[in-house]
Amino acid sequence: MVRDMKHTVEVMIPEAEIKARIAELGRQITERYKDSGSDMVLVGLLRGSFMFMADLCPRGTGVS
């Protein structure tokens, strides 16, 4: 077994681009459901989705 393997990590999507898209998704969700008359509940189903949801929830007004 080789213990000194070198790994190369390449950034595929820059952090700023991800944050901008999350903000846009928050705006789209808010716009779509703002006149629904009911409370919105977002549920993250995949393992690790809590990080995405933590970034998404504050982006939209009225999103809990």
Backbone as a printed PyTorch tensor [residue, N CA C, xyz], in Angstrom:
tensor([[[  0.8440,  -1.1750,   0.0000],
         [  0.0000,   0.0000,   0.0000],
         [  0.8910,   1.2400,   0.0000]],

        [[  0.6080,   2.1700,  -0.8770],
         [  1.3950,   3.3930,  -0.9860],
         [  0.8120,   4.4390,  -0.0450]],

        [[  1.6490,   4.9810,   0.8470],
         [  1.1680,   5.9570,   1.8240],
         [  1.4580,   7.3970,   1.4180]],

        [[  2.3370,   7.6140,   0.4810],
         [  2.7280,   8.9670,   0.0960],
         [  2.0740,   9.4140,  -1.2100]],

        [[  0.8440,   9.0700,  -1.4040],
         [  0.1430,   9.4620,  -2.6310],
         [ -0.1670,  10.9560,  -2.5910]],

        [[  0.0490,  11.6070,  -3.6910],
         [ -0.2550,  13.0360,  -3.8090],
         [ -1.6320,  13.1840,  -4.4430]],

        [[ -2.4270,  14.0620,  -3.8840],
         [ -3.7600,  14.3210,  -4.4180],
         [ -3.8330,  15.7570,  -4.8940]],

        [[ -4.4490,  15.9410,  -6.0170],
         [ -4.6420,  17.2750,  -6.5570],
         [ -6.1140,  17.6230,  -6.4330]],

        [[ -6.3820,  18.7640,  -5.8340],
         [ -7.7570,  19.2260,  -5.6800],
         [ -7.9370,  20.4460,  -6.5660]],

        [[ -8.9360,  20.3890,  -7.4090],
         [ -9.2130,  21.4870,  -8.3260],
         [-10.5730,  22.0880,  -7.9810]],

        [[-10.6220,  23.4030,  -7.8730],
         [-11.8820,  24.0870,  -7.6020],
         [-12.7030,  24.0770,  -8.8840]],

        [[-13.8820,  23.4740,  -8.8270],
         [-14.7350,  23.3920, -10.0130],
         [-15.6790,  24.5800, -10.1060]],

        [[-16.2100,  25.0060,  -8.9560],
         [-17.1180,  26.1530,  -8.9130],
         [-16.6200,  27.0670,  -7.7990]],

        [[-16.2600,  28.3040,  -8.1270],
         [-15.7470,  29.2240,  -7.1070],
         [-16.7910,  29.5130,  -6.0230]],

        [[-16.3170,  29.7430,  -4.8100],
         [-17.2000,  30.0060,  -3.6670],
         [-18.1330,  31.1810,  -3.9300]],

        [[-17.6310,  32.2350,  -4.5320],
         [-18.4510,  33.4190,  -4.8060],
         [-19.6150,  33.0840,  -5.7360]],

        [[-19.3770,  32.2070,  -6.7030],
         [-20.4360,  31.8040,  -7.6340],
         [-21.5100,  30.9840,  -6.9170]],

        [[-21.0960,  30.1240,  -6.0100],
         [-22.0470,  29.3220,  -5.2370],
         [-22.8980,  30.2280,  -4.3550]],

        [[-22.2620,  31.1700,  -3.6570],
         [-23.0020,  32.0850,  -2.7840],
         [-23.9820,  32.9400,  -3.5760]],

        [[-23.5750,  33.3880,  -4.7540],
         [-24.4620,  34.1980,  -5.5950],
         [-25.6730,  33.3870,  -6.0390]],

        [[-25.4640,  32.1310,  -6.3800],
         [-26.5760,  31.2810,  -6.8270],
         [-27.5210,  30.9680,  -5.6710]],

        [[-26.9790,  30.7430,  -4.4880],
         [-27.8260,  30.4960,  -3.3160],
         [-28.6810,  31.7230,  -3.0240]],

        [[-28.0920,  32.9080,  -3.1190],
         [-28.8510,  34.1450,  -2.9020],
         [-29.9570,  34.2780,  -3.9380]],

        [[-29.6620,  33.9520,  -5.1850],
         [-30.6730,  34.0220,  -6.2490],
         [-31.7960,  33.0150,  -5.9930]],

        [[-31.4550,  31.8090,  -5.5680],
         [-32.4800,  30.8150,  -5.2340],
         [-33.3760,  31.3120,  -4.1050]],

        [[-32.7820,  31.9310,  -3.0930],
         [-33.5670,  32.4950,  -1.9910],
         [-34.5500,  33.5380,  -2.4820]],

        [[-34.0970,  34.4000,  -3.3860],
         [-34.9920,  35.4230,  -3.9530],
         [-36.1080,  34.7860,  -4.7740]],

        [[-35.7820,  33.7750,  -5.5700],
         [-36.7890,  33.1020,  -6.3900],
         [-37.8380,  32.3990,  -5.5310]],

        [[-37.3920,  31.7160,  -4.4990],
         [-38.3310,  31.0220,  -3.6040],
         [-39.2450,  32.0290,  -2.9290]],

        [[-38.6700,  33.1110,  -2.4210],
         [-39.4600,  34.1430,  -1.7520],
         [-40.4860,  34.7370,  -2.7020]],

        [[-40.0620,  35.0550,  -3.9060],
         [-40.9620,  35.6620,  -4.8940],
         [-42.1070,  34.7150,  -5.2540]],

        [[-41.7850,  33.4590,  -5.4410],
         [-42.7990,  32.4890,  -5.8600],
         [-43.8540,  32.2490,  -4.7790]],

        [[-43.4550,  32.2310,  -3.5230],
         [-44.3690,  31.8470,  -2.4480],
         [-44.8050,  33.0010,  -1.5550]],

        [[-44.4490,  34.2370,  -1.8990],
         [-44.7630,  35.3660,  -1.0180],
         [-46.2570,  35.6050,  -0.8520]],

        [[-47.0570,  35.2910,  -1.8410],
         [-48.5010,  35.5180,  -1.7670],
         [-49.2840,  34.2380,  -1.4900]],

        [[-48.6250,  33.2140,  -0.9970],
         [-49.2990,  31.9310,  -0.7820],
         [-50.2450,  31.9650,   0.4160]],

        [[-50.0080,  32.8810,   1.3470],
         [-50.8830,  32.9840,   2.5050],
         [-50.6000,  31.9590,   3.5910]],

        [[-49.5870,  31.1510,   3.4220],
         [-49.2590,  30.1720,   4.4590],
         [-47.7630,  30.2210,   4.7530]],

        [[-47.3990,  29.6770,   5.9090],
         [-45.9940,  29.6380,   6.2950],
         [-45.2490,  28.6270,   5.4240]],

        [[-44.0160,  28.9530,   5.1180],
         [-43.1930,  28.0600,   4.3160],
         [-42.2190,  27.3260,   5.2310]],

        [[-42.0600,  26.0470,   4.9820],
         [-41.1080,  25.2370,   5.7270],
         [-40.1890,  24.5730,   4.7080]],

        [[-38.8910,  24.7910,   4.8520],
         [-37.9130,  24.1500,   3.9780],
         [-37.3200,  22.9590,   4.7140]],

        [[-37.2090,  21.8350,   4.0230],
         [-36.6830,  20.6170,   4.6290],
         [-35.5360,  20.1000,   3.7660]],

        [[-34.3680,  19.9460,   4.3600],
         [-33.2220,  19.3670,   3.6540],
         [-33.2180,  17.8620,   3.8650]],

        [[-33.2200,  17.0910,   2.7830],
         [-33.3590,  15.6400,   2.8900],
         [-32.0550,  14.8630,   2.7700]],

        [[-31.0720,  15.4320,   2.1270],
         [-29.8340,  14.6940,   1.8990],
         [-28.8350,  14.9070,   3.0250]],

        [[-28.0000,  13.9190,   3.2530],
         [-26.9530,  14.0320,   4.2620],
         [-26.0580,  15.2140,   3.8980]],

        [[-25.8190,  16.0840,   4.8430],
         [-24.9890,  17.2580,   4.5870],
         [-25.7520,  18.4510,   4.0650]],

        [[-27.0390,  18.3020,   3.8290],
         [-27.8180,  19.4140,   3.2670],
         [-28.0110,  20.5490,   4.2660]],

        [[-27.7450,  20.3050,   5.5390],
         [-27.9330,  21.3560,   6.5370],
         [-27.0440,  22.5640,   6.2510]],

        [[-25.8770,  22.3520,   5.6630],
         [-24.9920,  23.4790,   5.3310],
         [-25.6120,  24.3340,   4.2320]],

        [[-26.1680,  23.6860,   3.2250],
         [-26.8440,  24.4040,   2.1490],
         [-28.0670,  25.1310,   2.6940]],

        [[-28.8560,  24.4520,   3.5060],
         [-30.0720,  25.0520,   4.0670],
         [-29.7230,  26.2250,   4.9760]],

        [[-28.6390,  26.1110,   5.7200],
         [-28.2120,  27.2070,   6.5960],
         [-27.8520,  28.4430,   5.7850]],

        [[-27.3090,  28.2480,   4.6000],
         [-27.0000,  29.3790,   3.7230],
         [-28.2400,  29.9000,   3.0160]],

        [[-29.1610,  29.0200,   2.6670],
         [-30.3480,  29.4000,   1.9020],
         [-31.3840,  30.1360,   2.7420]],

        [[-31.6720,  29.6630,   3.9350],
         [-32.7750,  30.2150,   4.7390],
         [-32.6880,  31.7170,   4.9880]],

        [[-31.5610,  32.2780,   5.3610],
         [-31.5290,  33.7260,   5.6060],
         [-31.6550,  34.5540,   4.3320]],

        [[-31.5130,  33.9480,   3.1610],
         [-31.5430,  34.6800,   1.8990],
         [-32.9500,  35.1040,   1.5120]],

        [[-33.9430,  34.3880,   1.9810],
         [-35.3160,  34.7100,   1.6130],
         [-36.0590,  35.2730,   2.8010]],

        [[-36.8690,  36.2560,   2.5780],
         [-37.6720,  36.7920,   3.6740],
         [-38.8800,  35.8920,   3.8610]],

        [[-39.2060,  35.6200,   5.0870],
         [-40.3520,  34.7720,   5.3720],
         [-40.0540,  33.2910,   5.2460]],

        [[-38.8190,  32.9240,   4.9990],
         [-38.4590,  31.5170,   4.8850],
         [-37.9950,  31.0410,   6.2430]],

        [[-38.5950,  29.9510,   6.7370],
         [-38.1960,  29.4200,   8.0390],
         [-37.7420,  27.9870,   7.9100]]])
